[in-house]
Amino acid sequence: MVITVFGLGFVGLTTSLGFAKYGHTVYGVEVNEERLNTIKSGKLPFLEPGLGEALKCYLNTSFHPIAADQLNTAIPASDCVYYCVGTPYGKDGQADLTYLFGAIDQTLQARDASPKYQVLVVKSTVPPSTTSQKVIPYLQAQGITVGKDMGVANNPEFLREGHCWDDFINADRIVLGVSDDRSAALLRQVYASVKEPVLCVSLNTGEFIKYLSNTLLATLISYSNEMSLVADAIGGIDVAEAFRILHMDKRWGGATMASYVYPGCGYGGYCLPKDTNALYAVSRTAGFDAQILHNVIATNDNMPEFMADKIIRAAGPDKSQTIGILGLSFKPGSDDVRDTPSAKVIRALLDKGYSHICGYDPVANAEFQRVYDLPIGYTDTYDELLRNAQVLVITTAWPEFADVREQAAGKPIVDCRYML
């Protein structure tokens, strides 16, 4: 089959190379010229284990990265068009579909005068009812009969940054939200070579499953953070030890949910903040004020302020001290700094007058400095930060920080990730 994929970020590039591995011919469309050129040169534009080897294997054989001006070749040949573009949330929490509709417009403009039946597949994460109530009416307004002229579907992703390639190739399930039987049959051909269960559901169900997954993770993180606040208020509680013992409960059945049912300084990255806000917003629009989601968001938003107060208690009133921030990415194993809690903690400290702040991350220094315009310093090595800072703060649980107590020579340490 021939597939066009819009967007070559974490999800889009992984999806493109995964389909190439399945034996399909894939055109990957990227509007960012710098990113496109990096991929064309055989290099990754971000850190993602395993994906670099796949890129070298399939580049210019079954995977072809292209610019938008080459769509007139790619779209008419395609059986499916996948959309892996950004759907950020705005001030009201609703998903912004600007990039999605822009890519759909480009698709329609590039089709032949007598086009073959194609399925437009939304892989970007969008709130439940988006495909049925926004995408399909958008197409109908342009004279397209869905199910006759073309199909519409969604195919949510369940990829973890730092594990994208493995999660795609060794998926535990594949979910297809479909509008009609013809689209379902065509998409089953896309996944014909995989051994994992391929589950066809309604359009709304497909979108909801993604949010069901992500909002559960967000809820577990915020629950754990709230419990750490309760423990701090009571006093005399070893939070890290309490949670480690919690994880020994046989009712967890050896699951890996311990990665989420554990306190820290808030969830970050792209998916959890965006999806939790979006589902809360769409629920309110539908007439139900989901208080658990509301409080999950509020707890997460309040964690950086709480952690800043905890750091200030450890640092004392001397605001001339250098506070060393250990970790800038939102989680270890990734250089992604989008919505990272460390940036929020740093802003809170700056607002309280602590202006001598220095940061270090094993891989994310440059990306953090590029994304955030914060008046802080950076060090190139862990040892340098240990020497220069009077107070040390762990905001990302990188394994190399595990020896900080031995290396810090009695300096105050605030472990925002409870990893020590």
C-alpha positions in Angstrom: 0.0 0.0 0.0 1.0 3.7 -0.4 0.5 5.9 2.7 1.2 9.6 3.1 1.9 10.8 6.7 1.6 14.5 7.5 4.0 15.6 10.3 7.4 14.0 11.1 7.6 14.6 14.9 7.8 11.8 17.4 4.5 10.2 16.4 4.7 10.9 12.6 8.2 9.8 12.1 7.7 6.6 14.2 4.5 5.9 12.3 6.1 6.5 8.9 9.0 4.2 9.6 6.8 1.6 11.2 4.6 1.4 8.1 7.8 1.2 6.0 8.8 -1.8 8.1 5.4 -3.4 7.4 6.3 -3.2 3.7 4.3 -0.1 2.6 5.6 2.8 0.6 5.4 5.9 2.8 5.7 9.6 2.0 6.4 11.7 5.1 5.4 15.3 4.8 7.2 17.9 7.0 6.7 21.7 6.7 9.7 22.5 8.9 12.6 22.8 6.5 15.3 22.3 9.0 13.7 19.2 10.4 13.0 17.8 6.9 16.6 18.3 5.9 17.9 16.6 9.0 15.7 13.6 8.3 16.7 13.5 4.7 20.3 13.4 5.8 19.6 10.2 7.7 19.7 11.9 11.2 17.0 12.2 13.9 15.8 15.7 14.9 15.3 14.4 18.5 16.5 11.7 20.8 14.5 8.5 20.4 16.2 5.1 20.9 16.0 2.7 18.0 14.4 5.1 15.6 17.8 6.2 14.1 18.5 2.6 13.0 15.1 2.3 11.4 15.6 5.6 9.6 18.9 4.5 8.1 17.3 1.2 7.0 14.2 2.6 5.2 15.2 6.1 4.1 14.8 6.5 0.3 13.7 2.8 -0.1 10.2 2.5 1.4 10.2 5.8 3.3 10.4 9.1 1.4 10.5 12.4 3.4 9.0 15.2 1.3 8.1 18.9 1.4 4.5 20.1 0.9 5.2 21.1 -2.7 5.6 17.4 -3.6 2.1 16.4 -2.5 0.8 16.3 -6.1 2.8 13.2 -6.5 2.2 11.6 -3.1 -1.5 12.1 -2.5 -2.9 10.7 -5.7 -0.9 7.5 -5.2 -1.9 7.1 -1.6 -4.5 4.6 -0.2 -4.4 6.3 3.2 -3.4 9.7 4.4 -2.4 9.9 8.1 -2.4 13.1 10.1 0.3 13.3 12.8 0.2 17.1 13.2 0.1 19.2 16.4 -3.2 19.7 18.2 -2.2 22.0 21.1 -4.7 23.2 23.6 -5.6 26.8 23.9 -6.6 28.9 27.0 -9.9 27.2 27.3 -8.4 23.7 27.1 -10.0 22.8 23.8 -7.8 21.2 21.1 -6.6 23.6 18.4 -7.4 21.9 15.1 -5.8 24.5 12.8 -2.9 22.3 11.7 -5.2 19.3 11.2 -7.6 21.3 8.9 -4.7 22.8 7.1 -3.3 19.4 6.3 -6.7 18.2 5.2 -7.0 21.2 2.8 -3.6 20.4 1.3 -4.7 16.8 0.8 -7.9 17.8 -1.0 -6.0 20.2 -3.2 -3.5 17.6 -4.3 -6.1 14.9 -5.2 -6.7 13.9 -8.9 -9.7 15.1 -10.7 -11.1 11.5 -10.6 -9.6 10.3 -7.3 -9.6 6.7 -6.0 -11.2 5.9 -2.6 -8.9 7.0 0.2 -9.1 7.0 4.0 -8.1 10.1 5.9 -6.8 8.9 9.3 -6.4 11.2 12.3 -3.6 9.9 14.4 -3.1 13.2 16.2 -4.7 13.0 19.6 -8.1 14.8 19.4 -11.0 14.9 21.9 -13.8 12.4 21.5 -16.4 13.5 18.9 -13.8 15.5 16.9 -13.7 13.2 13.9 -17.5 12.7 13.7 -18.6 16.3 14.6 -15.8 18.4 13.2 -13.8 16.6 10.5 -16.7 14.9 8.7 -18.8 18.1 8.6 -15.7 20.0 7.4 -15.3 17.5 4.5 -19.1 17.5 3.7 -19.0 21.3 3.5 -16.5 20.9 0.6 -18.9 18.5 -1.3 -17.4 15.2 -0.1 -19.6 12.3 0.9 -17.8 10.3 3.6 -18.2 6.5 2.9 -18.6 7.1 -0.8 -16.0 9.6 -2.0 -13.5 8.9 0.8 -13.4 7.4 4.3 -12.6 9.0 7.6 -11.0 7.2 10.6 -8.8 7.7 13.7 -6.0 5.5 14.8 -4.8 6.7 18.2 -1.2 6.2 19.2 0.0 4.8 22.5 3.7 5.7 22.3 5.9 6.7 25.2 8.7 9.1 24.4 12.0 7.3 24.9 10.2 4.0 23.8 8.4 5.1 20.6 9.9 2.6 18.2 9.5 -0.4 20.5 6.0 0.7 21.4 5.0 0.9 17.8 6.6 -2.4 16.7 5.5 -4.3 19.8 2.2 -2.7 20.4 -0.2 -4.3 22.9 -3.3 -3.3 20.8 -4.1 -1.3 17.7 -7.3 0.8 17.8 -9.1 1.9 14.7 -12.1 4.3 15.0 -13.8 4.0 11.6 -16.7 5.6 9.8 -17.7 2.7 7.6 -16.9 -0.9 6.7 -15.0 0.0 3.5 -12.6 2.2 5.5 -12.2 -0.5 8.2 -11.3 -3.1 5.6 -8.7 -0.9 4.0 -7.1 0.0 7.3 -7.0 -3.6 8.3 -4.8 -4.1 5.2 -2.4 -1.5 6.6 -1.9 -3.7 9.7 -2.2 -7.1 7.9 1.3 -8.1 8.9 1.1 -7.5 12.6 0.3 -10.1 15.3 -1.3 -7.7 17.8 -5.1 -7.5 18.0 -6.6 -4.9 15.6 -9.8 -3.5 17.1 -12.3 -1.6 15.0 -14.6 0.6 17.0 -16.8 3.7 16.4 -15.1 7.1 15.7 -15.9 8.5 19.1 -14.8 5.3 20.9 -11.4 5.3 19.1 -10.7 8.9 20.3 -12.1 8.2 23.8 -9.8 5.2 24.4 -6.7 7.4 24.0 -8.1 9.9 26.5 -9.2 7.2 28.8 -5.6 6.0 28.9 -3.9 9.4 29.3 -6.2 10.9 31.8 -5.9 7.8 34.0 -2.1 8.2 34.0 -2.5 12.0 34.7 -4.9 11.2 37.5 -2.5 8.6 39.1 0.4 11.1 39.0 -1.7 13.9 40.6 -3.1 11.5 43.2 0.4 10.5 44.2 1.5 14.1 44.3 -1.5 15.0 46.5 -0.6 12.2 48.9 2.9 13.6 49.1 1.4 17.0 50.1 -0.7 15.3 52.8 2.4 13.5 54.1 4.4 16.7 54.1 1.6 18.5 56.1 1.4 15.7 58.7 5.2 15.3 59.0 7.3 12.4 60.1 6.5 10.4 56.9 9.2 9.0 54.6 7.3 9.6 51.3 9.7 7.6 49.1 9.7 4.6 51.4 5.9 4.7 51.7 5.4 4.6 48.0 8.0 1.8 47.5 6.1 -0.3 50.0 2.8 0.6 48.2 4.2 -0.9 45.0 4.8 -4.2 46.8 1.1 -4.8 47.1 0.3 -8.1 45.2 -2.9 -6.5 43.8 -0.7 -4.6 41.3 0.0 -8.0 39.8 3.5 -7.1 38.6 2.3 -4.2 36.5 4.5 -1.3 35.6 2.1 1.4 36.8 4.6 2.3 39.5 6.1 4.6 36.9 2.9 6.8 37.3 1.7 6.0 40.8 4.6 7.9 42.3 4.9 11.5 43.3 7.1 14.1 41.7 6.8 17.8 40.7 4.0 17.3 38.2 3.4 15.7 34.9 4.8 17.3 31.8 5.7 16.6 28.2 3.1 17.0 25.4 0.4 14.4 25.9 -0.8 14.4 29.5 -1.2 18.1 30.0 -2.8 18.6 26.6 -5.1 15.6 26.8 -6.3 16.1 30.4 -7.2 19.7 29.7 -8.8 18.9 26.4 -11.0 16.1 27.9 -12.1 18.4 30.8 -13.0 21.1 28.3 -15.0 18.9 26.0 -16.8 17.4 29.0 -17.8 20.8 30.2 -19.0 21.7 26.7 -21.1 18.6 26.8 -22.7 19.8 30.1 -20.8 17.8 32.7 -18.2 19.4 34.9 -15.8 16.5 35.6 -14.5 17.4 39.1 -11.8 14.7 39.3 -10.2 16.0 36.0 -10.6 19.6 37.3 -8.8 18.7 40.4 -6.1 16.7 38.6 -5.3 19.7 36.5 -5.4 22.1 39.6 -3.1 19.7 41.6 -0.6 19.6 38.7 -0.7 23.3 38.2 0.0 23.9 41.9 2.9 21.4 42.3 5.7 23.7 41.0 4.7 26.4 43.5 4.7 23.8 46.3 8.1 22.5 45.2 9.4 26.1 45.0 8.3 26.7 48.6 10.0 23.4 49.7 13.2 24.6 47.9 13.1 27.9 49.7 12.7 26.3 53.1 15.8 24.3 52.4 17.8 27.2 51.0 16.9 29.7 53.7 16.5 33.4 53.4 19.8 34.1 51.6 18.7 34.7 48.0 22.3 35.1 46.8 22.9 31.4 47.0 23.1 29.5 43.7 20.3 26.9 43.3 21.3 24.0 41.0 18.5 22.4 39.0 19.3 18.8 38.2 17.2 17.8 35.1 15.5 20.0 32.5 13.7 17.5 30.3 10.2 16.4 31.5 11.4 12.8 32.1 14.7 10.8 31.9 15.5 9.2 28.6 14.2 12.1 26.5 15.3 15.6 25.4 11.7 16.8 25.3 11.2 20.0 27.4 7.6 20.8 26.4 5.6 21.7 29.5 8.4 20.4 31.7 7.9 20.9 35.4 11.5 22.2 35.9 10.6 25.3 33.9 7.6 26.0 36.1 9.7 25.4 39.3 12.4 27.8 38.0 9.8 30.5 37.2 8.3 30.2 40.7 11.8 30.6 42.2 12.5 33.6 40.0 9.2 35.2 41.0 10.2 34.8 44.7 13.5 36.6 44.1 15.9 33.7 43.8 17.8 34.9 40.8 20.9 32.8 41.0 19.8 29.6 39.3 21.9 27.1 37.3 20.6 24.1 35.3 22.0 20.9 34.0 20.6 18.0 32.0 22.5 15.2 30.4 20.8 15.8 27.0 18.4 18.7 27.1 20.4 21.9 28.0 20.4 23.3 24.5 16.7 22.5 23.9 15.6 24.0 27.2 17.6 27.1 26.5 16.0 27.4 23.1 12.5 26.9 24.2 12.5 28.9 27.5 13.7 32.5 27.7 14.7 32.3 31.4 17.5 34.3 33.0 19.5 31.3 34.4 22.9 29.8 33.8 23.8 26.3 32.5 26.6 23.9 33.1 28.0 21.3 30.7 28.6 18.6 33.3 27.0 17.2 36.4 30.3 17.7 38.4 30.4 21.4 37.5 26.9 22.0 38.8 27.7 20.1 42.0 30.7 22.4 42.5 28.9 25.7 41.7 25.6 25.3 43.5 24.9 25.8 47.2 21.5 24.1 47.0 20.7 21.2 44.8 17.2 20.3 43.4 16.4 17.2 41.4 13.6 17.9 39.0 14.2 15.0 36.5 15.0 11.5 37.8 18.0 10.8 35.6 19.9 7.8 37.0 23.2 9.6 37.2 21.8 11.8 39.9 21.3 8.9 42.3 24.7 9.5 44.0 24.1 13.2 44.6 24.0 12.8 48.4 27.5 11.3 48.3 28.8 13.9 45.8 27.2 17.0 47.4 29.3 17.2 50.5 26.5 18.0 52.9 24.8 20.6 50.7 20.9 20.9 51.0 19.2 18.6 48.5 15.5 18.9 47.5 14.5 15.7 45.8 11.4 16.7 43.8 11.2 13.3 42.2 11.7 11.2 45.4 14.3 9.1 43.7 16.9 9.0 46.5 
